[in-house]
Amino acid sequence: MVEFLYPHGAVYIFENTRAQRVKVGMTAIGVNDVADRLRDVNDMWLERKVTCQICGRRTVNIGGSVPHHVGWEWGKGCPGGKALPLETSVAVAESHLEDMKDRLSALSGAEKASVNRKIKTLERRIEKYRHYNRVGEWDFRVAFYTEGVAEVESLSHKLLAAHLDERAPFGEVFRCSVSVATEAVEAALSQLGVSHSVRKTTQL
């Protein structure tokens, strides 16, 4: 008998018609529901939630800025607090990136490896936010209520890999139609042997 990471939940497809993108994600029963995920995606997309330029934490937009928050170092406030978010500017992030690169030669061992990881993460984050143009809004299209949602989502992403939008500011976004995404999810359900137990709905 196959053991799944999350026994039951939903694999969903959202669409942004203006951006010509779809998002394929999952949620487990007891964690949150599809409507919650849709609200969260639109909060990020419409910048009701914004991203700290330094640590990448997503937080509530306060008057166009990232509020003060703890998390950069244990017990200390992040220097990205009170600054513009990544959605608006990458200047603070670029300055911090250069500071980390300048420090790198004086470091060694685990500390150097840690800073190297932070540099690579920040470089990827800057690249995504520098180029992405937000238009439109995300709408619900279809959900598959099934067992093995994590595995179904993961396989669906592999089947859609050629369509992946690598510059999207959050994951699981693809340049394809809803029908192509739906076919990928249905193929994943079939390959994983859970098609018999699926409940498909096009209404929240």
N, C-alpha and C positions, 0 to 999 in steps of 0.2 A: 504494500500500500504506500502510495506517495505521501510524504509529509510536506506540507507547504508552510512557508514562513508565517503567513497570515491566512487562517482558514477561510474567512469570508470577507467580502467587501465589494468594491466597485472599481472597474476600470472605465474611465470616462474620456470623452473627446469634447474639447471646447474648440470653437472656431472664432477667429477674428477676420471677418470678411474684408475689411479695409486693408489690413496688413497682409492678407492672403496667407495666413498661417493657421495651423491647427496645433493643439496641445493635447498630448496623450498622457494621462496620469492615473494614479490610483489612490484610493483611500480605504482603510480597513474599518470594519464595523467596530464601533466603540472608540475610534480615534476622532474622526470628524466625518461629515457627510459631503456629498458632491456639491450641494449648495454652498457649504462653508468654503470648499476649495475654490469655487468660482468667485466668491466674494474676495478671497485672499489674492487670487490671481489679478483681479481687476484693481484691488487696492494697490498692488505693486505696479501694475501697468499704468494706472492713472495717477500715480505718485501720491496717493493718500498714505502709502507707506514708502519710505525712501531708504537709501543705502548709504551707510557711513563710508566716506572715502578711505579711511584708514583700516578699519577692522572688517568691513563688509557686513556689519550687522544691519538688519532691516528693522526700522523703527517708525513710529508715527511721524508724519511731516508736521513740524511746528513752524508755521509762518515761513515756509520755504527752506528751513534749515533742519539739520539733524540735532535733536535735543542732546543734552549732556547724558552720557551713559557710561557705565562701568564695564570693563571687559577687555580693554587693551592689555593691561597687565593686572595680575590678581590684586584686587582691592584698590586699583587706581582708575581714574577717569580716562577714557579714550581721548586722544588729542583731536579726533575727528568730530567731537561734540561741538555744537554751536557753529559748525562750518556748513557750507553748501553741500548737498548730497551729490553722489556720483551721477544721478540722473540729470543734474544741472551743470556740474563742472568736474573736471578731473585734475585741476591744478594742485590741490592739496595732496592728492594721491600720488601725482608725479613727483612732487617735492619730497614726499616721504620715501618713495621708491629710490630716488637718487641718494637720500641719506643712508638708506640700508645698504645700497651698493658701495658707498664710500666706506662704510664700517666693515665690510666683508673681509678685507685683506688683514685686518687686525684680529679676526676671530679664528677659532680652530675647533675641531672635533664636533661634538653634538650641537654646540651653540651656532657654529658656522652652517651646519646642515639645516638647522631650524630657520635661520635667517634666509638661507637659499630658498627654502620652501615658501617662505612668506613673499620673497621677491617674485618667484614664478607665479604664485597665486595672484598677487597684485597686478602683475603685468597682464595676465589673462583678463582680470576684472576691468582694468582700464581699457583694454582693447574692445571689450564688449560694449561698454558704456560710451566710448568715444564715437562709435559708428552707428549705434542702433537708433532708428527713428520710430518713435511710438505714435501710431495712428490707430483709430478705431477703438473697439472694446470687445472683450471676450464674451461669447454666448455659449450656452449649453447646447449640445447637439445630440449626444447619445451616451448611455451608460450601460455597461454589462455587469450585472450583479452575479458574482460567481465565487467559487473557492479558488485559492491560489492566485490572488490578485497581484502579488509582487512578482511572481514568476510570469504571469500573463503580460503584465506591463513591460517587464524586462525583455521578453521575447518579442513583443510588439515593437519596441524601440530598435531591436536588432533588425527586424524585417523592414523598418522604415529608415535605416541608417543612411541610405543614399539621399534622403530628403532632409536630414538634420540641419537646422539653422544653428550653426555653431556660435553665431554672434548674438543670439537672443540673450537678454539679461537674466533669464532664468531657464531652467532645463526643460527638456521634453517638448520642444517646439520644432515643428516640421513645416517645410515648404511643400505641401501637398493638399489635396482635396479631402473633405470629410469622408468621401466614399473610399478613397485609397487607404486612409487611416482605419476606417471600419473594417475593410478587408484584411488589414494586417492584424487587428485585434482578433477577428474571427478565425484567422489562420493560426494564431497563437493558441487560442482556446482549443482548437481542434488538435494541434500538435501535442498539447499538454494533456489531452484526454478529458477535458472538463466541459465540453460543449453540451453534454446532456443535462447539466445542472444550471445552465445560464438563464437568467431573466434579463431580457433586453428591453430598455425603455428609452423613448425619445422625449419624455417629459420629466421635469424635476418633481 
